[in-house]
Amino acid sequence: MAGIFGIVGESNCTDELILGASYLQHGAQQYCGVAVYDGDKLIDKTHKGKMKEPNNERSFNGLRGHAGIASLASDRQPISELSKFGAFLFAFDGNVINYLSLP
């Protein structure tokens, strides 16, 4: 099972995202990631391993944003996408049982 942690605020929330997600992480999740929005752009970083491993934690230090999500999963999440409708951050925890019938 994956974990998803999100924050929206007025100041940089990256440290709180990392701390909150690290409380959720246990041995079954193979990947961790953080995606933030700073008002102009989306930035996401994902890594194999634990959120609080020194190499992973250092690579998240450059992220700054007032809104974001952190994800812990068996695959690389979260992802960011730009579309004609705007910017999106995605993380998913579950199963799509009717995926064959989706267009």
Phi and psi in radians as a Rosetta constraint file:
Dihedral C 1 N 2 CA 2 C 2 CIRCULARHARMONIC -1.609 0.35
Dihedral N 2 CA 2 C 2 N 3 CIRCULARHARMONIC 2.950 0.35
Dihedral C 2 N 3 CA 3 C 3 CIRCULARHARMONIC -2.250 0.35
Dihedral N 3 CA 3 C 3 N 4 CIRCULARHARMONIC 2.484 0.35
Dihedral C 3 N 4 CA 4 C 4 CIRCULARHARMONIC -2.290 0.35
Dihedral N 4 CA 4 C 4 N 5 CIRCULARHARMONIC 2.307 0.35
Dihedral C 4 N 5 CA 5 C 5 CIRCULARHARMONIC -2.330 0.35
Dihedral N 5 CA 5 C 5 N 6 CIRCULARHARMONIC 2.290 0.35
Dihedral C 5 N 6 CA 6 C 6 CIRCULARHARMONIC -2.327 0.35
Dihedral N 6 CA 6 C 6 N 7 CIRCULARHARMONIC 2.667 0.35
Dihedral C 6 N 7 CA 7 C 7 CIRCULARHARMONIC -2.501 0.35
Dihedral N 7 CA 7 C 7 N 8 CIRCULARHARMONIC 2.455 0.35
Dihedral C 7 N 8 CA 8 C 8 CIRCULARHARMONIC -2.249 0.35
Dihedral N 8 CA 8 C 8 N 9 CIRCULARHARMONIC 2.249 0.35
Dihedral C 8 N 9 CA 9 C 9 CIRCULARHARMONIC -2.673 0.35
Dihedral N 9 CA 9 C 9 N 10 CIRCULARHARMONIC -2.943 0.35
Dihedral C 9 N 10 CA 10 C 10 CIRCULARHARMONIC -1.773 0.35
Dihedral N 10 CA 10 C 10 N 11 CIRCULARHARMONIC -0.231 0.35
Dihedral C 10 N 11 CA 11 C 11 CIRCULARHARMONIC -2.227 0.35
Dihedral N 11 CA 11 C 11 N 12 CIRCULARHARMONIC -3.132 0.35
Dihedral C 11 N 12 CA 12 C 12 CIRCULARHARMONIC -1.023 0.35
Dihedral N 12 CA 12 C 12 N 13 CIRCULARHARMONIC 2.255 0.35
Dihedral C 12 N 13 CA 13 C 13 CIRCULARHARMONIC -2.011 0.35
Dihedral N 13 CA 13 C 13 N 14 CIRCULARHARMONIC 0.144 0.35
Dihedral C 13 N 14 CA 14 C 14 CIRCULARHARMONIC -1.073 0.35
Dihedral N 14 CA 14 C 14 N 15 CIRCULARHARMONIC -0.782 0.35
Dihedral C 14 N 15 CA 15 C 15 CIRCULARHARMONIC -1.068 0.35
Dihedral N 15 CA 15 C 15 N 16 CIRCULARHARMONIC -0.721 0.35
Dihedral C 15 N 16 CA 16 C 16 CIRCULARHARMONIC -1.180 0.35
Dihedral N 16 CA 16 C 16 N 17 CIRCULARHARMONIC -0.623 0.35
Dihedral C 16 N 17 CA 17 C 17 CIRCULARHARMONIC -1.083 0.35
Dihedral N 17 CA 17 C 17 N 18 CIRCULARHARMONIC -0.805 0.35
Dihedral C 17 N 18 CA 18 C 18 CIRCULARHARMONIC -1.123 0.35
Dihedral N 18 CA 18 C 18 N 19 CIRCULARHARMONIC -0.774 0.35
Dihedral C 18 N 19 CA 19 C 19 CIRCULARHARMONIC -1.130 0.35
Dihedral N 19 CA 19 C 19 N 20 CIRCULARHARMONIC -0.818 0.35
Dihedral C 19 N 20 CA 20 C 20 CIRCULARHARMONIC -1.089 0.35
Dihedral N 20 CA 20 C 20 N 21 CIRCULARHARMONIC -0.744 0.35
Dihedral C 20 N 21 CA 21 C 21 CIRCULARHARMONIC -1.217 0.35
Dihedral N 21 CA 21 C 21 N 22 CIRCULARHARMONIC -0.599 0.35
Dihedral C 21 N 22 CA 22 C 22 CIRCULARHARMONIC -1.139 0.35
Dihedral N 22 CA 22 C 22 N 23 CIRCULARHARMONIC -0.517 0.35
Dihedral C 22 N 23 CA 23 C 23 CIRCULARHARMONIC -1.182 0.35
Dihedral N 23 CA 23 C 23 N 24 CIRCULARHARMONIC -0.492 0.35
Dihedral C 23 N 24 CA 24 C 24 CIRCULARHARMONIC -1.454 0.35
Dihedral N 24 CA 24 C 24 N 25 CIRCULARHARMONIC -0.378 0.35
Dihedral C 24 N 25 CA 25 C 25 CIRCULARHARMONIC -1.349 0.35
Dihedral N 25 CA 25 C 25 N 26 CIRCULARHARMONIC 2.376 0.35
Dihedral C 25 N 26 CA 26 C 26 CIRCULARHARMONIC -2.306 0.35
Dihedral N 26 CA 26 C 26 N 27 CIRCULARHARMONIC -3.017 0.35
Dihedral C 26 N 27 CA 27 C 27 CIRCULARHARMONIC -1.188 0.35
Dihedral N 27 CA 27 C 27 N 28 CIRCULARHARMONIC -0.347 0.35
Dihedral C 27 N 28 CA 28 C 28 CIRCULARHARMONIC -1.372 0.35
Dihedral N 28 CA 28 C 28 N 29 CIRCULARHARMONIC -0.398 0.35
Dihedral C 28 N 29 CA 29 C 29 CIRCULARHARMONIC -1.462 0.35
Dihedral N 29 CA 29 C 29 N 30 CIRCULARHARMONIC 2.247 0.35
Dihedral C 29 N 30 CA 30 C 30 CIRCULARHARMONIC -1.647 0.35
Dihedral N 30 CA 30 C 30 N 31 CIRCULARHARMONIC -0.383 0.35
Dihedral C 30 N 31 CA 31 C 31 CIRCULARHARMONIC -2.227 0.35
Dihedral N 31 CA 31 C 31 N 32 CIRCULARHARMONIC 2.685 0.35
Dihedral C 31 N 32 CA 32 C 32 CIRCULARHARMONIC -2.357 0.35
Dihedral N 32 CA 32 C 32 N 33 CIRCULARHARMONIC 2.687 0.35
Dihedral C 32 N 33 CA 33 C 33 CIRCULARHARMONIC -2.802 0.35
Dihedral N 33 CA 33 C 33 N 34 CIRCULARHARMONIC 2.731 0.35
Dihedral C 33 N 34 CA 34 C 34 CIRCULARHARMONIC -2.343 0.35
Dihedral N 34 CA 34 C 34 N 35 CIRCULARHARMONIC 2.386 0.35
Dihedral C 34 N 35 CA 35 C 35 CIRCULARHARMONIC -2.292 0.35
Dihedral N 35 CA 35 C 35 N 36 CIRCULARHARMONIC 2.296 0.35
Dihedral C 35 N 36 CA 36 C 36 CIRCULARHARMONIC -2.269 0.35
Dihedral N 36 CA 36 C 36 N 37 CIRCULARHARMONIC 2.738 0.35
Dihedral C 36 N 37 CA 37 C 37 CIRCULARHARMONIC -2.149 0.35
Dihedral N 37 CA 37 C 37 N 38 CIRCULARHARMONIC 2.212 0.35
Dihedral C 37 N 38 CA 38 C 38 CIRCULARHARMONIC -1.830 0.35
Dihedral N 38 CA 38 C 38 N 39 CIRCULARHARMONIC 0.193 0.35
Dihedral C 38 N 39 CA 39 C 39 CIRCULARHARMONIC 1.781 0.35
Dihedral N 39 CA 39 C 39 N 40 CIRCULARHARMONIC -0.419 0.35
Dihedral C 39 N 40 CA 40 C 40 CIRCULARHARMONIC -2.081 0.35
Dihedral N 40 CA 40 C 40 N 41 CIRCULARHARMONIC -0.662 0.35
Dihedral C 40 N 41 CA 41 C 41 CIRCULARHARMONIC -2.516 0.35
Dihedral N 41 CA 41 C 41 N 42 CIRCULARHARMONIC 2.784 0.35
Dihedral C 41 N 42 CA 42 C 42 CIRCULARHARMONIC -1.736 0.35
Dihedral N 42 CA 42 C 42 N 43 CIRCULARHARMONIC 2.400 0.35
Dihedral C 42 N 43 CA 43 C 43 CIRCULARHARMONIC -2.304 0.35
Dihedral N 43 CA 43 C 43 N 44 CIRCULARHARMONIC 2.293 0.35
Dihedral C 43 N 44 CA 44 C 44 CIRCULARHARMONIC -2.349 0.35
Dihedral N 44 CA 44 C 44 N 45 CIRCULARHARMONIC 2.542 0.35
Dihedral C 44 N 45 CA 45 C 45 CIRCULARHARMONIC -2.413 0.35
Dihedral N 45 CA 45 C 45 N 46 CIRCULARHARMONIC 2.363 0.35
Dihedral C 45 N 46 CA 46 C 46 CIRCULARHARMONIC -2.262 0.35
Dihedral N 46 CA 46 C 46 N 47 CIRCULARHARMONIC 2.668 0.35
Dihedral C 46 N 47 CA 47 C 47 CIRCULARHARMONIC -2.552 0.35
Dihedral N 47 CA 47 C 47 N 48 CIRCULARHARMONIC 2.674 0.35
Dihedral C 47 N 48 CA 48 C 48 CIRCULARHARMONIC -1.443 0.35
Dihedral N 48 CA 48 C 48 N 49 CIRCULARHARMONIC 2.371 0.35
Dihedral C 48 N 49 CA 49 C 49 CIRCULARHARMONIC 1.988 0.35
Dihedral N 49 CA 49 C 49 N 50 CIRCULARHARMONIC -2.917 0.35
Dihedral C 49 N 50 CA 50 C 50 CIRCULARHARMONIC -1.453 0.35
Dihedral N 50 CA 50 C 50 N 51 CIRCULARHARMONIC 2.634 0.35
Dihedral C 50 N 51 CA 51 C 51 CIRCULARHARMONIC -1.060 0.35
Dihedral N 51 CA 51 C 51 N 52 CIRCULARHARMONIC -0.717 0.35
Dihedral C 51 N 52 CA 52 C 52 CIRCULARHARMONIC -1.641 0.35
Dihedral N 52 CA 52 C 52 N 53 CIRCULARHARMONIC 0.232 0.35
Dihedral C 52 N 53 CA 53 C 53 CIRCULARHARMONIC -1.174 0.35
Dihedral N 53 CA 53 C 53 N 54 CIRCULARHARMONIC 2.458 0.35
Dihedral C 53 N 54 CA 54 C 54 CIRCULARHARMONIC -0.925 0.35
Dihedral N 54 CA 54 C 54 N 55 CIRCULARHARMONIC -0.801 0.35
Dihedral C 54 N 55 CA 55 C 55 CIRCULARHARMONIC -1.124 0.35
Dihedral N 55 CA 55 C 55 N 56 CIRCULARHARMONIC -0.715 0.35
Dihedral C 55 N 56 CA 56 C 56 CIRCULARHARMONIC -1.192 0.35
Dihedral N 56 CA 56 C 56 N 57 CIRCULARHARMONIC -0.807 0.35
Dihedral C 56 N 57 CA 57 C 57 CIRCULARHARMONIC -1.076 0.35
Dihedral N 57 CA 57 C 57 N 58 CIRCULARHARMONIC -0.698 0.35
Dihedral C 57 N 58 CA 58 C 58 CIRCULARHARMONIC -1.098 0.35
Dihedral N 58 CA 58 C 58 N 59 CIRCULARHARMONIC -0.665 0.35
Dihedral C 58 N 59 CA 59 C 59 CIRCULARHARMONIC -1.240 0.35
Dihedral N 59 CA 59 C 59 N 60 CIRCULARHARMONIC -0.381 0.35
Dihedral C 59 N 60 CA 60 C 60 CIRCULARHARMONIC -1.421 0.35
Dihedral N 60 CA 60 C 60 N 61 CIRCULARHARMONIC -0.244 0.35
Dihedral C 60 N 61 CA 61 C 61 CIRCULARHARMONIC -1.024 0.35
Dihedral N 61 CA 61 C 61 N 62 CIRCULARHARMONIC -0.566 0.35
Dihedral C 61 N 62 CA 62 C 62 CIRCULARHARMONIC -1.354 0.35
Dihedral N 62 CA 62 C 62 N 63 CIRCULARHARMONIC -0.149 0.35
Dihedral C 62 N 63 CA 63 C 63 CIRCULARHARMONIC -1.347 0.35
Dihedral N 63 CA 63 C 63 N 64 CIRCULARHARMONIC 2.363 0.35
Dihedral C 63 N 64 CA 64 C 64 CIRCULARHARMONIC -2.456 0.35
Dihedral N 64 CA 64 C 64 N 65 CIRCULARHARMONIC 2.319 0.35
Dihedral C 64 N 65 CA 65 C 65 CIRCULARHARMONIC -3.016 0.35
Dihedral N 65 CA 65 C 65 N 66 CIRCULARHARMONIC 2.755 0.35
Dihedral C 65 N 66 CA 66 C 66 CIRCULARHARMONIC -1.661 0.35
Dihedral N 66 CA 66 C 66 N 67 CIRCULARHARMONIC -0.084 0.35
Dihedral C 66 N 67 CA 67 C 67 CIRCULARHARMONIC -2.520 0.35
Dihedral N 67 CA 67 C 67 N 68 CIRCULARHARMONIC 2.532 0.35
Dihedral C 67 N 68 CA 68 C 68 CIRCULARHARMONIC -3.069 0.35
Dihedral N 68 CA 68 C 68 N 69 CIRCULARHARMONIC 3.008 0.35
Dihedral C 68 N 69 CA 69 C 69 CIRCULARHARMONIC -2.332 0.35
Dihedral N 69 CA 69 C 69 N 70 CIRCULARHARMONIC 2.610 0.35
Dihedral C 69 N 70 CA 70 C 70 CIRCULARHARMONIC -2.116 0.35
Dihedral N 70 CA 70 C 70 N 71 CIRCULARHARMONIC 2.488 0.35
Dihedral C 70 N 71 CA 71 C 71 CIRCULARHARMONIC -2.328 0.35
Dihedral N 71 CA 71 C 71 N 72 CIRCULARHARMONIC 2.522 0.35
Dihedral C 71 N 72 CA 72 C 72 CIRCULARHARMONIC -2.234 0.35
Dihedral N 72 CA 72 C 72 N 73 CIRCULARHARMONIC 2.117 0.35
Dihedral C 72 N 73 CA 73 C 73 CIRCULARHARMONIC -2.741 0.35
Dihedral N 73 CA 73 C 73 N 74 CIRCULARHARMONIC 3.124 0.35
Dihedral C 73 N 74 CA 74 C 74 CIRCULARHARMONIC -1.537 0.35
Dihedral N 74 CA 74 C 74 N 75 CIRCULARHARMONIC -0.047 0.35
Dihedral C 74 N 75 CA 75 C 75 CIRCULARHARMONIC -2.391 0.35
Dihedral N 75 CA 75 C 75 N 76 CIRCULARHARMONIC 3.038 0.35
Dihedral C 75 N 76 CA 76 C 76 CIRCULARHARMONIC -1.274 0.35
Dihedral N 76 CA 76 C 76 N 77 CIRCULARHARMONIC 2.030 0.35
Dihedral C 76 N 77 CA 77 C 77 CIRCULARHARMONIC -2.566 0.35
Dihedral N 77 CA 77 C 77 N 78 CIRCULARHARMONIC 2.794 0.35
Dihedral C 77 N 78 CA 78 C 78 CIRCULARHARMONIC -1.381 0.35
Dihedral N 78 CA 78 C 78 N 79 CIRCULARHARMONIC 2.932 0.35
Dihedral C 78 N 79 CA 79 C 79 CIRCULARHARMONIC -2.132 0.35
Dihedral N 79 CA 79 C 79 N 80 CIRCULARHARMONIC 2.682 0.35
Dihedral C 79 N 80 CA 80 C 80 CIRCULARHARMONIC -2.062 0.35
Dihedral N 80 CA 80 C 80 N 81 CIRCULARHARMONIC 2.527 0.35
Dihedral C 80 N 81 CA 81 C 81 CIRCULARHARMONIC -2.415 0.35
Dihedral N 81 CA 81 C 81 N 82 CIRCULARHARMONIC 2.444 0.35
Dihedral C 81 N 82 CA 82 C 82 CIRCULARHARMONIC -1.878 0.35
Dihedral N 82 CA 82 C 82 N 83 CIRCULARHARMONIC 2.294 0.35
Dihedral C 82 N 83 CA 83 C 83 CIRCULARHARMONIC -2.352 0.35
Dihedral N 83 CA 83 C 83 N 84 CIRCULARHARMONIC 3.136 0.35
Dihedral C 83 N 84 CA 84 C 84 CIRCULARHARMONIC -1.195 0.35
Dihedral N 84 CA 84 C 84 N 85 CIRCULARHARMONIC -0.229 0.35
Dihedral C 84 N 85 CA 85 C 85 CIRCULARHARMONIC -1.634 0.35
Dihedral N 85 CA 85 C 85 N 86 CIRCULARHARMONIC -0.139 0.35
Dihedral C 85 N 86 CA 86 C 86 CIRCULARHARMONIC 2.215 0.35
Dihedral N 86 CA 86 C 86 N 87 CIRCULARHARMONIC -2.845 0.35
Dihedral C 86 N 87 CA 87 C 87 CIRCULARHARMONIC -1.720 0.35
Dihedral N 87 CA 87 C 87 N 88 CIRCULARHARMONIC 2.483 0.35
Dihedral C 87 N 88 CA 88 C 88 CIRCULARHARMONIC -2.352 0.35
Dihedral N 88 CA 88 C 88 N 89 CIRCULARHARMONIC 2.508 0.35
Dihedral C 88 N 89 CA 89 C 89 CIRCULARHARMONIC -1.977 0.35
Dihedral N 89 CA 89 C 89 N 90 CIRCULARHARMONIC 2.296 0.35
Dihedral C 89 N 90 CA 90 C 90 CIRCULARHARMONIC -2.148 0.35
Dihedral N 90 CA 90 C 90 N 91 CIRCULARHARMONIC 2.394 0.35
Dihedral C 90 N 91 CA 91 C 91 CIRCULARHARMONIC -2.526 0.35
Dihedral N 91 CA 91 C 91 N 92 CIRCULARHARMONIC 2.534 0.35
Dihedral C 91 N 92 CA 92 C 92 CIRCULARHARMONIC -2.404 0.35
Dihedral N 92 CA 92 C 92 N 93 CIRCULARHARMONIC 2.390 0.35
Dihedral C 92 N 93 CA 93 C 93 CIRCULARHARMONIC -2.374 0.35
Dihedral N 93 CA 93 C 93 N 94 CIRCULARHARMONIC 1.709 0.35
Dihedral C 93 N 94 CA 94 C 94 CIRCULARHARMONIC 2.786 0.35
Dihedral N 94 CA 94 C 94 N 95 CIRCULARHARMONIC -2.894 0.35
Dihedral C 94 N 95 CA 95 C 95 CIRCULARHARMONIC -2.237 0.35
Dihedral N 95 CA 95 C 95 N 96 CIRCULARHARMONIC 2.413 0.35
Dihedral C 95 N 96 CA 96 C 96 CIRCULARHARMONIC -1.733 0.35
Dihedral N 96 CA 96 C 96 N 97 CIRCULARHARMONIC 1.710 0.35
Dihedral C 96 N 97 CA 97 C 97 CIRCULARHARMONIC -1.327 0.35
Dihedral N 97 CA 97 C 97 N 98 CIRCULARHARMONIC -0.343 0.35
Dihedral C 97 N 98 CA 98 C 98 CIRCULARHARMONIC -1.884 0.35
Dihedral N 98 CA 98 C 98 N 99 CIRCULARHARMONIC 0.519 0.35
Dihedral C 98 N 99 CA 99 C 99 CIRCULARHARMONIC -1.067 0.35
Dihedral N 99 CA 99 C 99 N 100 CIRCULARHARMONIC -0.483 0.35
Dihedral C 99 N 100 CA 100 C 100 CIRCULARHARMONIC -1.206 0.35
Dihedral N 100 CA 100 C 100 N 101 CIRCULARHARMONIC -0.466 0.35
Dihedral C 100 N 101 CA 101 C 101 CIRCULARHARMONIC -1.582 0.35
Dihedral N 101 CA 101 C 101 N 102 CIRCULARHARMONIC -0.071 0.35
Dihedral C 101 N 102 CA 102 C 102 CIRCULARHARMONIC -1.370 0.35
Dihedral N 102 CA 102 C 102 N 103 CIRCULARHARMONIC 2.528 0.35
